[in-house]
């Protein structure tokens, strides 16, 4: 591959990085909420169990996505035949199964369903009640061991008002360290006496709860091949476990669906169970002490205002199935079957029926890894754990763990001004896990931000809590400073990083892995193609006007000539897609468009007209490529309006030009143009490699040329 600098006007001075404009409104209900809590202490004491069952658990009937009939559109099928098949077809409403939400963050009316009918398990309330149960045999005297545990130290640390103010100011001590498997780690600490993490020896494996001692080494059993040997705990998992055990916030950016994702999932499942079992054991042990002494002391402050401790956000139902399966593997005693309430119903609703899976499509392996199993994205489920038993579909206020999609939670949380809404169950979350965060970017990012907004707010009701058992930092409304947040993604994106910078205020600090790809995905482009990267000036990451104006003024005029026919425009953002579509309509361009909201018949017609040259341009959204991965034929000129979110999408789209070479016969001269700004640093690095990206960003030239497909690549 050849890399050439092309002379161009001088690059403008480097602008300062502004703060991202994702400001959260200050919650005006804080003071009144706390007053409400105090006034409800007495009146709620008598109806404790009723509140737990009814107050937060009318989560509406889950909107089941209709099963999508995947069409097989292979290389050998001519687009004209596709058109004939689709011409008389009625629009396929199941297109939105994998992304039912609208991009503007609004929820459709049919998603605001009535909440009375949702199934929750209430018959096992007494068996899984924390207030009335006692510790299991052998767990009565675990106090001495617990005192040295980082879990206990983290929970018992008392912050001062000055320290809380220091955390909220946002000033952090930054450092960097390199670990063998996690790679380069950027550490940020808000308080001096909780220093940054050092080498792996400074974060040893955490103490494992007695219930998990026998099974925790079987961490990888849940995804071992049938009949195959279970792999040992990997070095990556040991490093992640050690890091999670320090109770710092962690952002791991190398969780690829084909490699690390399975290891990451089983690791955070172990951490979750370890946390929940330790917390519950402490409550049960204090129950026994209270029963004997009848004396309420400060040491018995062992819980939050509401019971849910862990919130796990995953994009699809299949993710819930895998998490619960891992829980069972880790908890189930050897040679015995574990008691799991409502297991049959769970498998029916979260598993995949044998006949549901479509025929094996010719798609990349990473596509099958992401979209395996049940891909409905509207769900929520409570899980409670007592000793070695698990209860699925527990009411939220009786749950230890809530597993949900952002959309599934948003329909419960509601919006300001709505009468029927509930968010108190998120008030005492101690551990937040955002898995496959990059997939949320392809769904509706606003739903995730909405959920984060309602974490660790002071509840509006006491829900029958015994205030003598509530930790002081919960009563002080400081729970957000004790919450650990774990974010896992396959890409580095400013929007994902923003979760930790704007929504996480852990007093123990943060650790973020930094991906530095030496070789970019452009090396996987097989077709002989000149790649022209053009840099434009932008004042911020969110400055879409600058990109649009540069495209309209500098790029588009070059392609208006009929010689530049069959130009394919790849657009990562749906907002930009709509803006460009409106502009092309207004200026009377000959174009077809394909987005995630296009009906199947529209897609077929657009592909046909573009391949035959009847439309000069095709406007193509990134989310459509993410969900479908169709090969578009007939591309002669390629424009990346923005660099793809996933680096391998760049090479995939470029390699589509090969189909034209194989089937057309005649020699065609291809072109490729990609727009970028200095705020696209991570995406540019993933596509071109770290050395070339640094050269392109620091160069005074704004145009750079790569040539791929040469016999002798350099």
VOGU-3710 file (C-alpha; in Angstrom, 3 decimals, decimal comma):
1> xxxxxxxxxx> 0,000/0,000/0,000  1,382/3,387/-1,019  0,983/6,464/1,173  1,468/9,876/-0,446  1,182/13,407/0,921  -0,561/15,699/-1,564  0,117/19,417/-1,420  -2,827/21,462/-0,260  -3,548/24,746/1,520  -2,179/25,043/5,016
11> xxxxxxxxxx> -4,127/23,395/7,757  -5,801/25,774/10,218  -4,472/26,126/13,728  -5,443/23,411/16,125  -8,604/24,350/18,022  -8,958/23,640/21,699  -11,076/20,643/22,629  -14,382/21,925/23,967  -16,460/20,139/26,524  -19,094/17,832/25,111
21> xxxxxxxxxx> -22,493/19,443/25,301  -24,246/16,616/27,087  -25,214/18,633/30,147  -27,653/16,988/32,465  -30,360/19,113/33,998  -29,996/19,473/37,737  -32,680/17,485/39,505  -35,029/19,929/41,165  -36,747/17,207/43,178  -33,750/16,460/45,412
31> xxxxxxxxxx> -34,782/18,436/48,506  -38,458/17,603/48,339  -37,616/13,963/47,674  -35,634/13,714/50,893  -38,389/15,435/52,851  -40,867/13,006/51,346  -38,717/10,114/52,521  -38,823/11,339/56,096  -42,582/11,864/56,033  -43,236/8,357/54,724
41> xxxxxxxxxx> -41,126/6,542/57,328  -44,024/5,861/59,673  -46,875/5,359/57,243  -44,917/2,833/55,172  -43,744/0,698/58,082  -47,000/-1,310/58,097  -47,264/-2,039/54,395  -43,668/-2,988/53,639  -44,353/-6,104/51,612  -47,192/-4,502/49,631
51> xxxxxxxxxx> -44,927/-1,670/48,498  -42,196/-4,046/47,407  -44,605/-5,952/45,213  -46,575/-3,123/43,691  -44,613/0,127/43,685  -42,068/-0,288/40,967  -43,002/-3,445/39,300  -45,695/-2,446/36,951  -43,183/-2,416/34,146  -45,372/-2,545/31,080
61> xxxxxxxxxx> -46,121/-5,434/28,799  -42,944/-6,001/26,883  -43,186/-4,982/23,303  -42,213/-8,143/21,532  -40,426/-7,455/18,280  -41,970/-9,308/15,395  -39,687/-11,975/14,060  -37,952/-10,579/11,035  -37,967/-12,551/7,841  -34,395/-12,182/6,671
71> xxxxxxxxxx> -34,058/-12,136/2,937  -31,098/-13,836/1,334  -29,535/-11,447/-1,143  -26,405/-13,171/-2,422  -23,811/-12,087/-4,898  -25,182/-14,299/-7,649  -28,722/-12,853/-7,562  -29,159/-10,075/-10,060  -30,749/-6,893/-8,717  -33,295/-6,966/-11,529
81> xxxxxxxxxx> -34,588/-10,341/-10,324  -34,769/-8,909/-6,808  -36,872/-6,059/-8,110  -39,363/-8,392/-9,802  -39,758/-10,392/-6,607  -40,205/-7,322/-4,408  -42,313/-5,117/-6,695  -45,676/-6,355/-5,484  -44,624/-6,944/-1,914  -46,285/-5,098/0,937
91> xxxxxxxxxx> -43,970/-3,088/3,209  -42,213/-5,224/5,785  -42,935/-3,783/9,212  -40,575/-6,228/10,839  -37,635/-4,163/9,566  -37,658/-2,333/12,874  -37,392/-5,449/14,984  -33,735/-4,878/15,708  -34,029/-1,108/16,042  -37,633/-0,177/16,837
101> xxxxxxxxxx> -36,844/3,164/18,368  -36,765/6,400/16,390  -33,484/8,223/16,100  -34,791/11,458/17,627  -35,185/9,729/20,986  -38,988/9,754/20,942  -40,810/6,585/21,938  -43,673/5,485/19,766  -47,138/5,398/21,263  -47,404/1,628/21,015
111> xxxxxxxxxx> -44,306/1,386/23,215  -46,006/3,290/26,046  -47,937/0,252/27,069  -50,003/-0,284/30,172  -47,945/-1,867/32,927  -50,377/-4,038/34,847  -49,947/-7,167/32,742  -46,178/-7,742/32,968  -45,264/-10,981/34,680  -43,348/-10,774/37,956
121> xxxxxxxxxx> -42,812/-13,609/40,398  -44,475/-12,744/43,713  -45,067/-16,205/45,164  -41,389/-16,596/46,223  -41,250/-13,255/48,024  -40,713/-14,686/51,512  -38,027/-17,168/50,456  -35,932/-14,411/48,863  -36,641/-11,633/51,378  -33,441/-10,108/52,774
131> xxxxxxxxxx> -35,086/-8,661/55,871  -36,354/-11,962/57,283  -33,734/-14,532/56,208  -30,681/-15,633/58,182  -27,194/-16,587/56,949  -26,446/-20,033/55,545  -24,525/-22,548/57,596  -20,864/-21,594/57,785  -21,466/-17,923/56,919  -22,252/-16,692/60,433
141> xxxxxxxxxx> -18,624/-15,919/61,315  -17,146/-14,378/58,175  -16,603/-10,961/59,750  -12,829/-11,198/60,272  -12,213/-12,318/56,676  -14,483/-9,553/55,387  -12,677/-6,760/57,234  -9,632/-7,197/54,991  -11,734/-7,434/51,832  -11,688/-4,483/49,442
151> xxxxxxxxxx> -15,489/-4,831/49,171  -15,885/-3,995/52,878  -13,295/-1,212/52,745  -15,039/0,348/49,757  -18,476/0,239/51,408  -17,249/1,492/54,793  -15,198/4,427/53,527  -16,777/7,647/54,768  -16,232/10,682/52,555  -16,208/14,222/53,877
161> xxxxxxxxxx> -18,158/17,067/52,308  -14,864/18,605/51,165  -13,924/15,384/49,359  -17,320/15,161/47,669  -16,917/18,768/46,531  -13,462/17,955/45,186  -14,870/15,019/43,187  -17,646/17,193/41,720  -15,142/19,871/40,655  -13,813/17,376/38,118
171> xxxxxxxxxx> -10,108/17,902/38,750  -8,258/14,587/38,441  -4,718/13,311/38,804  -3,843/11,542/35,549  -1,296/8,800/34,965  -0,588/5,990/32,517  0,541/2,393/32,967  0,927/-0,632/30,684  -0,342/-4,111/31,574  0,579/-7,298/29,665
181> xxxxxxxxxx> -2,943/-8,070/28,369  -5,022/-4,931/28,906  -2,337/-2,826/27,263  -2,064/0,904/27,895  -4,276/2,066/30,773  -5,093/5,714/31,426  -5,839/6,288/35,113  -7,690/9,244/36,628  -7,995/9,814/40,378  -10,063/12,610/41,965
191> xxxxxxxxxx> -8,653/12,126/45,499  -4,958/11,947/46,385  -5,294/9,302/49,099  -6,852/6,856/46,600  -3,921/6,708/44,173  -3,919/5,400/40,608  -3,552/1,721/39,871  0,008/0,519/39,307  1,275/-2,731/37,831  -0,950/-5,882/37,956
201> xxxxxxxxxx> 0,576/-6,806/41,316  -1,156/-3,746/42,808  -4,558/-5,202/41,819  -4,512/-8,894/42,836  -7,517/-11,170/42,373  -10,297/-10,180/44,807  -11,437/-12,436/47,642  -14,011/-14,848/46,213  -17,191/-15,479/48,232  -17,471/-18,938/49,762
211> xxxxxxxxxx> -20,462/-19,818/47,537  -18,344/-19,246/44,416  -15,090/-20,830/45,614  -15,718/-24,214/43,989  -16,886/-22,920/40,609  -15,190/-19,621/39,872  -12,384/-21,323/37,940  -15,093/-22,676/35,581  -15,592/-19,136/34,387  -15,472/-20,152/30,726
221> xxxxxxxxxx> -17,717/-23,224/30,925  -20,819/-21,382/29,716  -19,341/-20,860/26,235  -17,143/-23,966/25,956  -17,848/-26,089/22,842  -20,219/-28,978/23,480  -18,189/-31,954/24,645  -15,005/-29,869/24,543  -12,651/-29,046/27,394  -13,296/-25,952/29,511
231> xxxxxxxxxx> -10,479/-23,433/29,119  -8,795/-22,124/32,247  -9,222/-18,572/33,447  -7,221/-16,506/30,950  -4,617/-13,872/31,759  -6,951/-11,215/30,356  -9,700/-12,345/32,737  -7,320/-12,293/35,706  -6,255/-8,733/34,913  -9,882/-7,626/34,456
241> xxxxxxxxxx> -10,935/-9,323/37,715  -8,107/-7,635/39,592  -9,047/-4,255/38,141  -12,770/-4,720/38,853  -11,914/-5,807/42,400  -10,395/-2,384/43,140  -13,892/-0,857/42,641  -12,595/1,740/40,203  -14,618/2,572/37,093  -13,311/0,613/34,100
251> xxxxxxxxxx> -13,684/1,250/30,357  -12,359/-1,631/28,242  -12,311/-0,839/24,518  -11,144/-4,177/23,075  -14,245/-6,276/23,691  -14,615/-7,640/20,163  -17,567/-10,012/19,611  -15,400/-12,714/18,031  -12,615/-12,675/20,603  -12,747/-10,985/23,982
261> xxxxxxxxxx> -16,511/-10,425/24,414  -17,226/-13,889/25,849  -14,328/-13,692/28,286  -15,388/-10,214/29,341  -19,004/-11,292/29,943  -18,098/-14,249/32,149  -15,625/-12,069/34,083  -18,115/-9,330/34,935  -20,713/-11,999/35,828  -18,308/-13,387/38,433
271> xxxxxxxxxx> -17,672/-9,881/39,768  -21,425/-9,200/39,966  -22,175/-12,421/41,868  -19,221/-11,859/44,186  -20,499/-8,369/45,003  -24,135/-9,401/45,506  -23,320/-12,449/47,642  -20,982/-10,456/49,889  -23,567/-7,689/50,304  -26,402/-10,124/51,039
281> xxxxxxxxxx> -24,286/-12,208/53,432  -23,475/-9,076/55,414  -27,196/-8,220/55,709  -28,157/-11,791/56,704  -25,368/-11,991/59,268  -26,496/-8,718/60,824  -30,064/-10,039/60,844  -28,833/-12,871/63,058  -26,983/-10,448/65,348  -30,041/-8,243/65,669
291> xxxxxxxxxx> -32,185/-11,246/66,487  -29,868/-12,114/69,361  -29,002/-8,672/70,741  -31,981/-6,481/69,742  -29,427/-3,672/69,759  -29,148/-1,404/66,726  -25,621/-0,080/66,322  -23,828/1,876/63,619  -22,151/-1,318/62,382  -25,498/-2,605/61,139
301> xxxxxxxxxx> -25,779/0,067/58,454  -25,402/-2,441/55,666  -27,774/-1,580/52,808  -29,148/1,071/50,476  -32,588/2,665/50,488  -33,820/0,188/47,848  -32,598/-3,360/47,296  -31,360/-3,432/43,646  -27,560/-3,251/43,723  -26,550/-4,105/40,170
311> xxxxxxxxxx> -27,810/-2,833/36,811  -26,616/-4,667/33,689  -27,433/-3,054/30,336  -27,205/-5,296/27,255  -28,551/-4,601/23,734  -30,447/-7,851/22,986  -32,371/-10,571/24,848  -29,731/-13,106/23,872  -27,295/-11,188/26,090  -29,611/-11,690/29,087
321> xxxxxxxxxx> -29,782/-15,420/28,367  -25,995/-15,711/28,318  -25,574/-13,684/31,517  -28,104/-15,808/33,422  -26,533/-19,020/32,084  -23,165/-17,823/33,401  -24,731/-17,031/36,795  -26,107/-20,581/36,989  -22,759/-22,111/36,005  -20,974/-20,185/38,757
331> xxxxxxxxxx> -23,591/-20,843/41,469  -24,622/-24,443/40,753  -23,088/-26,965/43,199  -21,179/-29,825/41,614  -23,404/-32,824/40,966  -26,582/-30,954/41,967  -29,240/-28,983/40,150  -29,636/-25,405/41,253  -33,065/-24,069/42,196  -33,972/-21,422/39,574
341> xxxxxxxxxx> -37,502/-20,044/39,765  -39,369/-19,480/36,462  -36,558/-20,978/34,395  -38,907/-22,470/31,790  -40,664/-19,173/31,162  -37,318/-17,419/30,949  -36,032/-19,782/28,258  -39,227/-19,310/26,249  -39,036/-15,506/26,362  -35,284/-15,008/26,067
351> xxxxxxxxxx> -34,182/-18,068/24,121  -34,629/-18,775/20,438  -37,060/-21,359/19,158  -35,468/-23,969/16,839  -37,621/-22,831/13,913  -37,023/-19,099/14,459  -33,464/-18,939/13,203  -33,277/-18,001/9,498  -31,191/-19,933/7,029  -27,473/-19,341/7,386
361> xxxxxxxxxx> -26,770/-16,092/5,572  -23,476/-15,273/3,913  -22,450/-12,591/6,362  -19,146/-11,890/8,160  -18,441/-13,835/11,354  -18,691/-10,729/13,536  -22,245/-10,179/12,222  -23,305/-13,671/13,328  -21,600/-13,135/16,698  -23,593/-9,933/17,355
371> xxxxxxxxxx> -26,951/-11,118/15,983  -27,059/-14,685/17,281  -30,090/-15,763/19,297  -33,022/-13,548/20,263  -32,372/-10,005/19,013  -35,401/-8,245/20,511  -34,224/-5,018/22,154  -37,164/-4,209/24,464  -36,881/-6,111/27,755  -36,172/-5,896/31,471
381> xxxxxxxxxx> -35,980/-8,563/34,158  -35,270/-8,641/37,886  -33,046/-11,320/39,436  -32,725/-12,030/43,146  -30,206/-14,384/44,728  -30,448/-16,030/48,117  -27,650/-18,403/49,107  -27,580/-20,921/46,225  -31,033/-20,181/44,799  -31,960/-17,778/42,016
391> xxxxxxxxxx> -35,287/-16,116/41,334  -36,005/-14,793/37,853  -38,717/-12,185/37,189  -38,525/-10,900/40,754  -40,214/-7,492/41,275  -37,613/-4,764/40,932  -37,830/-3,717/44,582  -37,158/-7,320/45,601  -34,298/-7,804/43,108  -30,554/-7,762/43,608
401> xxxxxxxxxx> -29,797/-7,498/39,900  -31,719/-5,814/37,074  -30,828/-6,804/33,505  -32,391/-4,629/30,821  -32,016/-2,803/27,546  -32,026/1,019/27,660  -35,313/0,997/25,734  -36,852/-1,505/28,158  -35,971/0,713/31,121  -36,961/3,950/29,458
411> xxxxxxxxxx> -40,572/2,846/29,106  -40,639/2,428/32,908  -38,667/5,552/33,802  -40,921/7,701/31,644  -40,260/11,391/31,071  -40,794/14,615/33,003  -44,500/15,405/33,327  -45,743/11,818/32,943  -47,924/10,590/35,803  -47,141/6,903/35,542
421> xxxxxxxxxx> -43,389/6,551/35,951  -40,936/5,064/38,433  -37,189/5,398/38,949  -36,738/4,829/42,689  -35,432/1,287/42,050  -32,274/2,836/40,556  -31,514/4,926/43,659  -29,092/2,501/45,350  -27,308/0,946/42,354  -23,748/0,107/43,446
431> xxxxxxxxxx> -22,536/-1,523/40,242  -23,449/-0,460/36,689  -22,380/-2,559/33,691  -22,764/-1,287/30,127  -21,947/-4,223/27,841  -21,544/-3,864/24,047  -21,764/-0,096/24,358  -20,940/0,277/20,664  -24,163/-1,561/19,744  -26,159/1,027/21,724
441> xxxxxxxxxx> -24,728/3,617/19,312  -26,423/1,668/16,527  -29,748/1,561/18,426  -30,674/4,820/20,155  -28,013/6,459/22,276  -30,550/8,834/23,842  -32,201/5,933/25,670  -28,919/5,084/27,401  -28,324/8,707/28,409  -31,879/8,843/29,766
451> xxxxxxxxxx> -31,215/5,818/31,998  -27,931/7,309/33,270  -29,766/10,505/34,206  -31,951/8,630/36,708  -29,233/6,602/38,436  -28,639/7,204/42,156  -31,244/9,939/42,618  -32,847/10,295/46,038  -36,032/8,160/45,909  -39,454/9,774/46,160
461> xxxxxxxxxx> -40,726/7,067/48,533  -39,123/5,043/51,318  -40,544/1,702/50,077  -40,729/0,405/53,627  -36,979/0,551/54,280  -35,597/0,300/57,817  -33,629/3,556/57,990  -31,539/2,267/60,883  -29,949/-0,179/58,433  -29,317/2,308/55,611
471> xxxxxxxxxx> -25,704/3,432/55,028  -25,033/7,089/55,731  -23,685/7,760/52,239  -27,014/6,603/50,818  -28,910/8,945/53,153  -26,550/11,794/52,209  -27,390/11,221/48,529  -23,746/10,325/47,803  -24,450/6,906/46,288  -23,165/8,059/42,872
481> xxxxxxxxxx> -19,680/8,513/44,362  -19,614/4,879/45,527  -21,028/3,361/42,331  -18,638/1,386/40,171  -19,270/1,625/36,409  -17,891/-0,959/33,972  -18,152/-0,119/30,258  -17,198/-2,609/27,543  -17,077/-1,792/23,835  -15,400/-2,872/20,603
491> xxxxxxxxxx> -14,464/0,683/19,567  -13,164/3,910/21,076  -15,803/6,585/20,605  -16,129/10,015/22,260  -19,802/9,331/23,028  -18,878/6,169/24,949  -15,986/7,859/26,751  -18,429/10,609/27,672  -20,291/8,118/29,901  -17,352/8,073/32,282
501> xxxxxxxxxx> -16,362/11,722/32,016  -19,867/13,156/32,482  -21,911/10,517/34,313  -19,431/8,757/36,638  -18,053/10,280/39,835  -16,510/7,309/41,635  -14,264/8,451/44,485  -11,819/5,633/43,627  -11,232/6,982/40,136  -11,301/5,521/36,623
511> xxxxxxxxxx> -9,202/3,286/34,409  -9,602/3,356/30,605  -7,830/1,040/28,201  -6,360/2,712/25,140  -6,353/0,875/21,808  -3,391/1,707/19,574  -3,667/-0,251/16,298  -0,341/-0,416/14,482  -1,943/-1,606/11,233  -5,207/-0,104/10,015
521> xxxxxxxxxx> -8,147/-1,800/8,318  -7,208/-0,116/5,022  -4,642/-2,900/4,624  -7,564/-5,328/4,163  -8,803/-3,517/1,041  -8,197/-5,919/-1,860  -9,302/-3,810/-4,821  -6,860/-1,491/-6,591  -8,095/1,874/-5,418  -6,758/5,387/-4,707
531> xxxxxxxxxx> -8,000/6,602/-1,309  -8,060/10,397/-0,971  -8,432/11,534/2,661  -9,515/15,177/2,893  -9,335/17,051/6,171  -11,729/19,891/6,979  -11,646/22,398/9,810  -14,093/21,786/12,658  -14,555/23,575/15,971  -15,871/20,581/17,912
541> xxxxxxxxxx> -16,741/16,909/17,688  -20,430/17,839/17,406  -19,899/20,463/14,668  -21,868/18,842/11,837  -22,354/22,110/9,960  -18,671/22,317/9,054  -18,712/18,806/7,574  -21,893/19,479/5,613  -20,644/22,792/4,217  -17,292/21,284/3,213
551> xxxxxxxxxx> -19,041/18,411/1,448  -21,503/20,656/-0,406  -18,918/23,276/-1,408  -15,790/21,203/-2,102  -16,694/17,541/-2,692  -20,126/17,262/-4,289  -19,445/19,615/-7,253  -16,689/17,237/-8,414  -19,265/14,436/-8,827  -22,063/16,304/-10,619
561> xxxxxxxxxx> -20,642/15,501/-14,031  -22,217/12,446/-15,701  -18,728/10,960/-16,064  -18,692/10,473/-12,279  -21,721/8,191/-12,343  -22,694/5,557/-9,781  -21,319/7,395/-6,756  -21,942/5,724/-3,400  -22,116/8,023/-0,325  -21,607/6,288/3,028
571> xxxxxxxxxx> -23,078/8,294/5,953  -22,401/7,194/9,566  -24,945/9,476/11,287  -28,679/9,207/10,620  -29,084/12,952/11,257  -26,522/13,670/8,532  -28,254/11,129/6,285  -31,574/13,001/6,541  -29,878/16,350/6,006  -28,089/15,148/2,874
581> xxxxxxxxxx> -31,209/13,452/1,537  -33,180/16,699/1,875  -30,406/18,669/0,183  -30,129/16,241/-2,754  -33,912/16,381/-3,224  -33,919/20,165/-3,101  -31,101/20,422/-5,665  -32,777/17,833/-7,896  -29,962/15,261/-7,900  -30,554/11,831/-9,420
591> xxxxxxxxxx> -30,170/9,587/-6,368  -31,509/6,592/-4,456  -31,309/6,250/-0,677  -31,154/3,300/1,713  -31,420/3,590/5,498  -32,333/1,377/8,443  -35,943/2,559/8,079  -36,263/1,672/4,371  -38,725/-1,068/3,473  -37,377/-4,144/1,720
601> xxxxxxxxxx> -39,062/-3,210/-1,549  -37,485/0,275/-1,408  -34,064/-1,273/-0,811  -34,418/-3,597/-3,815  -35,529/-0,804/-6,116  -32,693/1,448/-4,969  -30,116/-1,298/-5,544  -31,520/-2,056/-8,989  -31,590/1,564/-10,225  -28,097/2,239/-8,858
611> xxxxxxxxxx> -26,541/-0,895/-10,346  -28,031/-0,171/-13,778  -26,816/3,434/-13,667  -30,330/4,880/-13,684  -29,505/6,768/-10,467  -26,244/8,695/-10,274  -25,917/8,631/-6,460  -26,795/6,213/-3,680  -27,091/7,600/-0,151  -26,375/4,788/2,322
621> xxxxxxxxxx> -26,641/4,859/6,144  -24,156/3,096/8,403  -26,853/1,577/10,591  -28,342/-0,178/7,564  -24,951/-1,737/6,907  -24,660/-2,722/10,573  -28,016/-4,519/10,598  -27,993/-6,003/7,061  -24,487/-6,166/5,547  -25,770/-6,300/1,960
631> xxxxxxxxxx> -23,287/-6,086/-0,898  -24,095/-3,125/-3,133  -23,142/-3,707/-6,772  -22,217/-1,180/-9,411  -20,172/1,256/-7,286  -17,658/3,268/-9,340  -17,012/6,193/-7,001  -17,034/5,968/-3,223  -17,431/8,829/-0,745  -17,179/8,414/3,018
641> xxxxxxxxxx> -19,084/11,440/4,331  -17,669/10,443/7,723  -15,277/7,685/8,742  -17,113/4,485/9,787  -17,663/3,756/13,487  -16,238/0,258/12,974  -12,887/0,229/11,191  -13,616/-3,027/9,344  -16,663/-1,398/7,733  -14,219/0,754/5,743
651> xxxxxxxxxx> -12,548/-2,236/4,084  -15,881/-4,057/3,671  -17,414/-1,160/1,744  -14,283/-0,618/-0,353  -14,203/-4,297/-1,270  -17,756/-4,002/-2,650  -16,149/-2,451/-5,724  -14,737/-5,896/-6,540  -18,192/-7,192/-7,507  -18,296/-4,622/-10,303
661> xxxxxxxxxx> -14,875/-5,784/-11,537  -15,826/-9,463/-11,533  -19,206/-9,055/-13,192  -18,757/-6,011/-15,446  -15,884/-7,226/-17,544  -14,967/-3,742/-18,822  -12,193/-1,814/-17,103  -13,511/0,785/-14,673  -11,539/3,523/-12,965  -12,548/3,637/-9,290
671> xxxxxxxxxx> -12,205/6,528/-6,828  -12,556/6,804/-3,054  -12,775/9,994/-0,991  -13,005/10,125/2,813  -13,686/13,222/4,930  -12,245/13,626/8,413  -11,475/16,257/11,039  -9,037/16,233/13,924  -11,899/15,037/16,149  -12,020/11,765/14,172
681> xxxxxxxxxx> -8,646/10,730/15,595  -9,727/7,318/16,949  -11,552/6,320/13,765  -8,711/7,528/11,559  -6,160/5,594/13,625  -8,200/2,391/13,358  -8,409/2,743/9,555  -4,909/3,959/8,644  -2,810/2,808/11,618  -1,343/4,909/14,403
691> xxxxxxxxxx> 1,778/6,168/12,586  0,024/7,348/9,435  -2,853/8,859/11,431  -0,419/10,898/13,532  1,309/12,094/10,365  -2,006/13,071/8,742  -3,255/14,976/11,797  0,019/16,852/12,359  0,742/17,621/8,715  0,168/21,096/7,294
701> xxxxxxxxxx> -1,348/19,429/4,238  -5,046/18,624/4,264  -5,114/16,016/1,470  -3,478/12,589/1,771  -3,435/9,743/-0,723  -3,278/5,995/-0,146  -3,191/3,421/-2,933  -4,289/-0,157/-2,220  -4,364/-3,298/-4,323  -0,875/-2,860/-5,828
711> xxxx> 1,046/-6,047/-6,522  3,857/-4,841/-4,301  2,312/-3,193/-1,269  4,424/-0,762/0,723
//
